[in-house]
Amino acid sequence: MFVLISMLISIGILAVLLYLSKQRQNSLQRKYELLVDLRQLLHQCRQHRSATHLGLTSEHNPKSELSHLQDALMETSNHLIATAQFENKPMYRILQLKLKALDKEWSDRSVARNQMIHGKTIRHCLFLMDEIAMAWLAESGRDDLSDEYHLNWQQVVDSMEVLTQLRISIQDMHREDGALRVKYYCDKMRRKLNQLALISPLSIASPGCSKAMHMLGELTDNPAYDISVEQLYAMTSDVSLSIANVYDQMLSELTETLYLPLPKVAIAA
């Protein structure tokens, strides 16, 4: 009888351990899939911003491309909502509403407003990704990783904020006070990128970012440097991509340490 009871207790303990292990595995897989979806949405938002910007600043009609991108945004966000736990679904539905708004009457916006609306949605994706990453780190008990991630994340957020201010100032660059604001934010942006280089040297050393750094330096130090509004917007797109790549590198290192490396971002056709 004693042996039977001992066996039943052992089997019970084993069953509980297996259940907890399965629950943990499911939790890890869910967080991983949420990050993958949000990362994909971030990339698709950038593509949408680029397409609408081109439509606003040229005679190019991006209707077909935008239709495809909007379908991709809805497909990815629907998968995101389906993957999330029940209590978290509302916040992802709010994100989906913002994604739908990207395509609404975009042709009636000014270039600056279009940049601002897309920038807010991109930052929304980033903050949701950060929320998942922080929860994952808290559950892992890796204080060393958590401290490093938090410091680096703050640098990314600060850089995104400076970039937003730079983009807003571009529309007034032909006025004297506007030109001074552009110069101020160019200098600030250059310093932020130098700080990000300590986190991800390869991202900041990319050809696009290196060219942007040179232009930022010229705009800050050379009063005679001549650049068009369109060239300046194109430069900020390179900076935005570099900041996104820095965070992507941070996230990839984190997920690889805690679970699995992130897949390559799927490019919309």
Secondary structure, DSSP 8 states (H G I E B T S, - for coil): -HHHHHHHHHHHHHHHHHHHHHHHHHHHHHHHHHHHHHHHHHHHHHHHHHHHHHHHHSS---HHHHHHHHHHHHHHHHHHHHHS-GGGHHHHHHHHHHHHHHTTTGGGS-HHHHHHHHHHHHHHHHHHHHHHHHHHHHHHT-HHHHHHHHHHHHHHHHHHHHHHHHHHHHTTTTSHHHHHHHHHHHHHHHHHHHHHTTT-HHHHTSHHHHHHHHHHHHHHH-TT----HHHHHHHHHHHHHHHHHHHHHHHHHHHHHHS----------
